[in-house]
Amino acid sequence: MTILVTGANRGIGYELCQQLKEMNETVIAVCRSSSSELDDLKVQVESGIDISSDASVANLVQRLQGGTIAVLINNAGMFQQTTLEDLNFDSIRQQFEVNAMGALRVTEALLPNLKAGSKIAMITSRMGSIADNTSGGYYGYRMSKAALSMAGKSLAIDLKPRQIAVAILHPGMVSTDMTNHSGIPVAESVQGILQRIEQLNLQNSGTFWHANGEELPW
Ligand SMILES: NC(=O)c1ccc[n+]([C@@H]2O[C@H](COP(=O)([O-])OP(=O)(O)OC[C@H]3O[C@@H](n4cnc5c(N)ncnc54)[C@H](OP(=O)(O)O)[C@@H]3O)[C@@H](O)[C@H]2O)c1
């Protein structure tokens, strides 16, 4: 099975590539720039791809030459702090470009590579849940992840006739660069993400899950 992962050079994306490689899957690791760890995995690395750029994503499509993708994991994302006292609209805009539009841009561009039975995973965040927002703040990240979750839900509906299922996944609070390495081990989160993708089908497509299997409120 061919599985494409964005944001593959570090964090959750790298761990996804590592576990998938151990499972003998064919991995396409997409990143802006590779890392020595990713190079050592000996999977297909497509570097130089910025998901916020149309031209960059078009370049990825060209490189893949129409090859079938069984699972597309839209993992790449960014986190910047934005508080009401210090709103930075450029930062909010940038988080939208990457977190919300980046994942949609990649998905739309790769639709010809997705066939009946293919699956898409959107790595969103519980911080994009409106119902779960009890602490405020984080305007750019929360808004962009709420938008990503909404894109995932529309994709689930629009792609059902093509028999492509979409999961909207929160990885948990995971120890990566994004969290300054506080949270659960990345291996545990990725095991959960891969289980959710395994259990994803056309009936449960469009559900918002925690990697641990709990269904989350919008
Ligand atoms: N860690 C958590 O607790 C947590 C919780 C909820 C959701 N998430 C989500 O999980 C995903 C992975 O996060 P992580 O914890 O692994 O974070 P991370 O270690 O900061 O990794 C982020 C990845 O996204 C890539 N990326 C950022 N901007 C990009 C762009 N414009 N084009 C292409 N790639 C880009 C980064 O590449 P560069 O190295 O080139 O920057 C990196 O590979 C993200 O979507 C994040 O929002 C994480």
The ligand as a Gaussian input file, in Angstrom:
#p B3LYP/6-31G(d) Opt

LIG

0 1
 N        2.154000      17.771000      19.073000
 C        0.905000      17.923000      19.502000
 O        0.619000      17.858000      20.725000
 C       -0.208000      18.183000      18.513000
 C       -1.511000      18.335000      19.039000
 C       -2.557000      18.551000      18.152000
 C       -2.304000      18.588000      16.772000
 N       -1.035000      18.452000      16.294000
 C       -0.836000      18.510000      14.856000
 O       -0.065000      17.406000      14.433000
 C        0.665000      17.750000      13.247000
 C        2.139000      17.401000      13.437000
 O        2.631000      18.186000      14.519000
 P        3.988000      17.868000      15.300000
 O        3.650000      17.855000      16.734000
 O        4.685000      16.706000      14.685000
 O        4.766000      19.242000      15.012000
 P        6.243000      19.570000      14.549000
 O        7.195000      18.655000      15.182000
 O        6.352000      21.045000      14.759000
 O        6.217000      19.254000      12.978000
 C        5.475000      20.032000      12.088000
 C        5.735000      19.514000      10.686000
 O        4.956000      20.289000       9.747000
 C        5.839000      20.761000       8.742000
 N        5.431000      22.025000       8.150000
 C        5.170000      23.186000       8.782000
 N        4.879000      24.144000       7.891000
 C        4.953000      23.565000       6.659000
 C        4.762000      24.037000       5.349000
 N        4.439000      25.318000       5.072000
 N        4.915000      23.157000       4.311000
 C        5.246000      21.888000       4.566000
 N        5.446000      21.376000       5.786000
 C        5.304000      22.212000       6.823000
 C        7.165000      20.920000       9.461000
 O        8.205000      21.018000       8.513000
 P        9.536000      21.958000       8.771000
 O       10.494000      21.108000       9.552000
 O        9.988000      22.270000       7.396000
 O        9.066000      23.156000       9.548000
 C        7.192000      19.643000      10.272000
 O        7.542000      18.556000       9.475000
 C        0.416000      19.245000      13.024000
 O       -0.611000      19.422000      12.072000
 C       -0.057000      19.718000      14.390000
 O       -0.855000      20.886000      14.311000
 C        0.026000      18.256000      17.136000

